[in-house]
Structures are given as C-alpha cells and as structure tokens.
C-alpha cells in the first residue's frame, strides 16, 4: 500500500492556504485589539472569543490544508468527515468568535444587512443550506465539482456561507437578530436533522460506488491532477485510490455516509443539550423571582 509522501510537501500541507489563514488571523487580532477603539461601542476581546477563532482556523486548516484534504480525494469517508466539520462545526465557532460589536459594524453595511435579513430567516436558511448540501452530493454534480478547482472552491465557500446563515437563527450574537426561542430551536434542529438525512441515505444504502471520482480511473486522475498538480501526478503512474486503502469502494462510501450522519447528530445533540440547559436555567430564574415576590408580598393573590 502506498503512502501519501509520494505527493510531496506542498500537496500535503498547502503552505499557500496556511499563509492565507495566518493573514486572516493577524487581521482578526489587529481589528479586535489594536484598532478596536476605531469602532463604535467596542469592547475588549475576551479569551473565549479569541480561543474560538483560533480553534476555527486550526480546524479549517486541518480539513482544507493538511493531508486530510488530500485523503478526501482518496477515501470518501474522509471527505464525509471534513465536509461535516466545514459546515456544521466551524460556522458556529466562527460566529461566536466575532465580538457582537464587530458583527454590528459589519451589518451596518447596507447590502450585508439586507442579505442577512433575507437569508437568516429560519425557513429560508434551513431549506437553502440542506438543499445545497444535498445537491452537492448528487453523483453527477459531485464528480463535476471535484474536477474543477473553481467550482469546487466556490461551492465550498457557498456552503460555508449558507451554514453561517443556518446557524445564525440558533446563536445570533446581535440583539437586532434575535435567535429562535427554546421550543423553536428544538424544532429547527429536528428539521435540519431530517432534511440532511436523504443525502446520507443515498450514500449509505447504495449497492455500488456512485461517485466516479473514486471508481473511474480517468475521473480520479483529473481530480488528483488538480489536487497535487499536473506535473507531480503525471510522474507517479497511479491507477486509482485503491492503491492507498484496503477498504472496498462500497464500504468506504457507506462509511462516509454513516460518519456524516453520526457527526451531525453529535453536534446537534450538543446544541440541543445547551438549549435545554438554557431553557431550564430561565425557568429556574423565573421560579425564584416568583418565590421572592411572594415572600416580600405574601398577600398577593394569583
């Protein structure tokens, strides 16, 4: 079985992408610390916000700049893991890492405010995100995207933006955009879980490999040539992804569908537990206020 080292350092570790993320991280800290006073009603950056931003950048590099990105072109289950992390884990971390005062400054830009007003409406956000996620995993669409660098990169960014809109209804840090209430959050998460299921079911229950990216030598060669560079790939004389994994294509595909669904359910379960905890805390605070009111005014009749 071959190892990934044959593709070279640049293909494995994407130094150009790492440089972009370092620049974005530097810009984040310059805006939130050095030039913070230039923004209206700004507040000091908290340790939690900084940690969430760094975590989101590290995860983004791990799935798009590290060998995991290359492995996603060889094994579908790796693609499943990185895709779910990109759209279901990084977006909420990113949203919460941006201080509310900076979000407010961004949303003062008229076009951005209008886009957020429209695309963060719960029903629109839910349908667009899950629709585009499922559309991406239609075999003919998936194979076409994987063979075009610009389509693949552009669609990945579109999915990320739609994921931000989808999560906004749950965790909006801006008072003008109030997140959904407790029971509505539960319904929203349930609907998200259901709408993403058909795409996973298509992948899990198929009796054959449905993505030419992994079973057609010519399509796979085109995909890998874009991933590692034509000059590098042409010198390797490789026939297909089976050279890097002992798992059958169908088992790899099914595992990819399963891990996508499991990771999604875990993330939603964590959010749901937080929703219930917040719900319980507010209920307890309300009960305590009522109790204090009765203690101070025992003659009050409900």
N, C-alpha and C positions, 0 to 999 in steps of 0.2 A: 504494500500500500504506500502510495506516495505521500510526501509531506508538503505543507504549504510553503516551505522555504524556497522551493524552486521558482516561485513567482517574484522573489526579490523584496527588498526592504520597502521601496516606495509603494508597491501594490499592497503590502501587508499593513503598513502603518500610516499611509496617506498624510505625509508631512504638510502638504498644502492645506488640507482640511483642518489639521491641527493648528496651523498658523491663523486661519480664519477664526477659529474658536477662541484662540488666545487674544486676538484683536477685539472680539466681541466682549470677552470677559474684562479686558482692560477698559473698554468703553463703558461697561456697566458700572465699574467701581469709580471711574472718573465722574460719571454723571451723578451717581448716588452719594458720593463722598466729597470729591474735590470741588465740583461745580454745583453742589446741591443748593447752595444759597441763591442761585440764579432762578430757582423755581419757586412759584408761589406756594406758601404754606407747606414747604418741605419739612421733613422730619429726619432725624439721624437714621442711617441704615442699621437694622437690627442684625444680630448674629444669625438668627433663624433665616432671615431673608437672604443673607449672603451665602449661608450653607445650602439653601435650596437652589440658588442659582448655580453654584459650583457643582452641586450634585447633578443638575440637569445638563450642564456642559460636559461633565465626565461621562454620563450615560450616553449623550449624543455622540461623543467621540467613540465610545465603546461600540456602538451599533453601526456607525457610519464611517469611522476612520480606522478602527482596529481590524485585526484578522477576522473578526466576526462578520464584517461586511463581505469580505471575500468568501467566507464559508457559506454565506447565504446564497451564493451563486452555485454552490456545490451540493448543498443539502437543504431541502425545502423546510425542514423543521427549524433550522437556524433562521431562515427567513421569517418563519412564523413568530419566533421569539422576538427578533429585532423589530418586526412590524408592530407588534402589540406594545412594546416598550416605547416606540416612537409616537404612537397615537393615544395611548391610554395611561402611560406613566409620566413621561416627560412634560406634556402640556400642563397638568395641574401643578407640578413642581414649578414650572416656569411662571405660570400666572401668579402664584403665591410669592414668588421670589421678587417680583416687581413691586416696589412700595406703592401704596394706594395713591399718594400724591403724584407719582410719576405716571401712573395709569391715567389719572385725571388730566395731566398735562397732554398726554398723547391723545386722549379722547376729545380734547378741545379742538383738534384739527377736524374741520367740518366733515370731510369725506370719510375719515376713520370713524367719527361719531355716528355718521349715517349708516356705515357698514355694520358697526356693532349693534346699532338699534335694530336693524333688519335681521341679521344673521344669528343673533343670540336669542331671538325668540325661541322658546323651548321646542315647539313643534318643528320649526324650520331647521334649527340646529340639529335636532335628533334625526330628521329624515335625510338631510344633506350628508351628514357625517357617515351614517350607516349605509346610505345609498352609494356614495362614492367608494367607501371601503369595500362593499360587496362587488361593485362594478370593476374595481381593480383586480379582483380575484377571479373574474371570468377568464377562462383559459386563453382565448384569443387576444383579449385585452392585456392580460398579464405578459404573455410572450412578446407582444408588440412593444410594450413599455420597456421590458428588460433589454430589448435590442436597440434602444435609442436613448442615449445619455441624457438628452434634454427633456424628453418625455418622462423618463423615469425620475429625474431630479425634480422636474416641475410638478409632477403628480405627487411626489413625496411631500413637497412643501405645501401643496394644496391640502393634502390630507392632514398635515400638521395644523394648518390654519383652521380648518374645519373642526379639528379636535379641540382647539382652543375655544372656538365658539360653542361647541357642545359642552365643555366643562364649565364655561362661564356661567351657565344657568345654575350650577351647583355651588360654585365657590367664588362668585364675583366679589372682589375686594373693594369695589367702588359703590358708595351708597346710592348713587343715581341708578345703578343697575342692581337692584335687589335680587339675590338668589331666590330660588323657589323655597317655599315653606316645607316643613318636615315631611308631611304625608305626600306632597307633590314630588319631593326629591326621591322618595321611595318608588313612586310610580314611574318617574323619569328614568331611574336606574334600571327598573324592571323592563321598561320598554326598550332601552338600549341593549340590554342583555338578550332580549328576544329578537330584535332586528338584526343583530350580528350573527345569530345562530344559523340562518340558511347558508351563508358563505362558508362557515365552518363545516356544516353538514355535507355540502357539496364535496369538500376536500376529504372529509373523513370516510364517507361511505362509498366513494367511487371505487370500482373494482380494477381500475387501471390508472396508470400515470396520466394525468390530464394536462400537464404543463410540458410543452415541447422544450422549454428551457432546460429541463432536466433529462429528457429521454431522446431528443433528436440531436444527433452529433453536430449537424450544421447550425442549428439554432443555438446550441450550447457554445459552439465555437465563436459565434458572433457576440454572444453575451460576454464570454470570458475575454475576448479581444478588446471589448470596450472597458472591461473592468481592470485588466492588468496592463493594457497597452498592446497594440498590434505587433510591434517588434518583439516584445517579450514572449507573447503567446505563440507566434509563428515559429519560434526556435525550440519549443517544448515538445511538439509532436504528441499531443494528448488526444485521446479518443472520446472521453466523456467523464462525468462526475463519479462514475463507479470506481474510478482509479483511486478515489480519496475516501471511500466509505464502503464498509461491508454490508450495509443495510440495503435491502431492495428498494426500488423506486416507490413502489406502492406503500410499503411500510414507512418509508421516510415521509411520504406525502400525508399519510394518515396521522403519523406522529405530529406533523406540523399543524394539522387541523386541531388535534387534541390539545397541544400546548397553547395554541392561540386562545382556545375557549377556556382552558383552565386558568391561565394567567389573567385573562379578562375577568373571570368570575372572582378570583382572589382580590384583584384591585377593587372591583365593585363591592365586594364583601367588606373590605376595609373601610371604604367610604360609607357604606350603609351602617356599619357599626358606629362610625363617628356621628352620623345623622341621628341614630337612636340615642347616643350619649348626649348630644346637644339637646335633643327633644326632652330627655329625662331631666337634664340639668335645669332647663327652663321651667319644666313642670314643678320641680322641687322649689325653685326660687319663687314661683307663683304661690305655692302652698305656704311657704314660710312668710311671705308678705301677708297672706290672708290670716295666718295664725297671729302674727304681730298685730294686725288690725283688730282682731277680736280681743286680744289681751289688753290693748290700750283702750278699746271701746267695747266693753262687754255687753252693752245694751243694744248693740247693732243687731237688727233682725234682718236676715237674708230675705 
